[in-house]
């Protein structure tokens, strides 16, 4: 079975990391995979994995006439049995015009809050009908990465039978919690201390002066309005009022980088909040943290939270989308409402003043990640969806051929 993946992301966001996790799993060894992807950071990672990549235009563009024609020609040349799209409308249209089965992964919610965090009203009856017709025309099956996304799709008008809910999964191997490390603990502690200093700053740079009371709270994300990172900065100011040894680190790049740096300066947080830029080694980054924070206005099922759980970190997150399916409030972390920095700060402080509770939550989170969010299982279920869609297409083809012969 030959499967063409279409993704137009240039940076490595949630969809890109999902694809990298998916294609590296054993279930895909029997699948001939091709990836249509423009040049960029994601393309570099795909190339480094020795995956067969076809460069395309349409950088960070879901749909354009040019891209649709380009993908149609590509499909004509390579003749895939199935097309799997990751946010590319042009990919779905091109596949349909070629009569190729389509699987589409919905990585995020349908109803996206505006810049103020206000969620749009539910779709009208007419809109639901239109959404159902469009979905039936442009896809054979939709993969929802969480129950939250599945619910949102159904409320938008998509038939439940068309949706396969396959939770996001990660490869847990690179994520080693502190309590699982080997006997070479002193050397590892020294390396971690060096990384923490790099992330949080030395005492001379305004970093934590007392290593016994120094706390590092962090996140890694695309610097986009979805992530509401300004809320973390407001919360940081409140946390520091009661825990002056706390330090914050926000990893990642994106369109709001300059605005966030200006906000840090405005709040006079330069000694306490660091922005190291692009994070190439996420497991290493997470190993420096004491608490992981997610402040998003909306999410499907964020891989960053699963990675933090895999690293054995307690997670403080907004209760949006599929997050509550991963983070169990009071057990693996703490859930808070979006856009409420005071509540977010209170949850962070609670974990900082009670390290035993933080450790218990980290252990429970790691166990939950191992049980429910393994990339191997995600890949196996995805390949099963492929095989069913392709088999159904072939049955229809045989039936049509029989009808022609009557």
Residue, then its C-alpha position, 0 to 999 in steps of 0.5 A: x500500500x502506497x500512502x502519500x502524506x500532504x503537509x504544508x507546514x514549514x516549522x515543526x508544530x503539532x501536526x509536524x511532530x504528529x507526522x514524525x512520530x507516526x512515520x517512525x513507528x513499526x506499523x509503517x514498515x509495511x507501508x510505502x510512504x511519501x511525504x509532500x512537504x515544502x522546504x523548512x525545518x519540518x522538511x529537514x527533520x523528514x530528510x534526516x529520517x531518510x523518509x521519501x519527501x517530495x518538495x512542494x510549494x504552498x509554504x504554510x498554505x492550506x489551499x491555493x489553485x496552484x497548489x491543488x494543480x501541483x498536488x494533482x500532477x504529483x498524484x498522477x505521477x506517483x499513483x498512491x493508493x491513499x492520501x493522508x492530509x494534515x490540514x491541507x485542503x488542496x491535498x483533499x481536493x486534488x485527491x478527490x479529483x483523481x479518485x484517490x481515497x482520502x484520510x484527513x487528520x483533524x489536529x485541532x478544534x473546529x470552533x477556534x476562540x478569537x483573540x479575546x478567548x471568546x468561543x464562536x457559537x455552535x453551527x446552525x442547522x444549515x451550516x451543519x448540513x453544509x459541513x457534512x456534505x463537504x466532509x463526505x465529498x472531500x474525505x473517506x475518513x477523518x481521524x480525530x486526535x482526541x475525544x474533544x476534537x471528535x465531539x467538536x466535529x460531531x457538533x459541526x455536523x460530521x457523522x460520528x460514523x465517519x470519525x475514527x478517534x485515535x489519541x495522539x501518541x509519542x515515543x516515550x523512549x527519549x523521555x527519562x524521568x529523574x527517578x528512572x535515571x541510571x546509577x550515574x546520577x552525580x554526572x547526570x545531576x551535574x549536566x542537568x544543573x548546567x542545562x538549568x543554568x543555561x535555561x534560567x540564567x546564572x546568579x550574575x544574570x539574575x538566575x536562581x541563587x539558591x539551588x535548593x530553592x530554585x524552581x524552573x517552570x517552562x513550556x515549549x510551543x509555537x509562539x502563536x496567539x493560540x498558546x496565550x503565552x502572555x497569560x504565562x507572563x502575567x502568572x509569572x509576575x504573580x508567582x514571583x511575588x511569593x516565590x522569588x526563586x522561581x524562574x521561567x523559560x519559554x522555548x520555541x519560535x513564532x510570529x509573536x516572539x517580538x511581542x512577548x519579549x516586549x511584554x517581558x520588558x514591560x513587566x520587568x521580568x527580564x531577569x526571571x523569564x528566558x526565551x532561548x528560541x527554537x528547541x531542537x532537543x525537547x527531551x533535554x529541554x524538559x529534563x531541566x524543568x520542575x513544572x510544565x505549563x500550558x496556557x492555550x486558549x484551544x487545543x486538540x490533544x497537545x503533544x507537548x503535554x504528552x511529552x511533559x508527562x513522558x518526562x515525569x513532570x507535573x503539568x499545569x494546563x488550561x482545561x481546553x479541548x482534549x487536554x483533560x483526557x491527558x491531564x487528570x486534575x489533582x492526579x497528574x497535574x492541575x487544570x485551570x480555566x483559560x485566560x486567568x493568570x491568577x488561577x494559573x499562578x496559584x496552581x504553579x505555586x501549590x506545586x512549588x511549595x509541595x515538591x512531594x505532591x509535584x513528584x507524585x503527579x509527575x510519576x502518575x503522569x508518566x504512568x498514564x502516558x505509558x498506558x494511553x498515549x503510546x505512538x506504536x498504538x497510534x500508528x497501528x490504529x492509523x494503518x488499520x484505518x488506511x486498510x479499511x478505506x482502501x479495501x472499501x474503495x476496491x470493493x466499490x471498484x469491483x462492484x462497479x466493474x460487475x455492473x458494467x459487465x451486466 
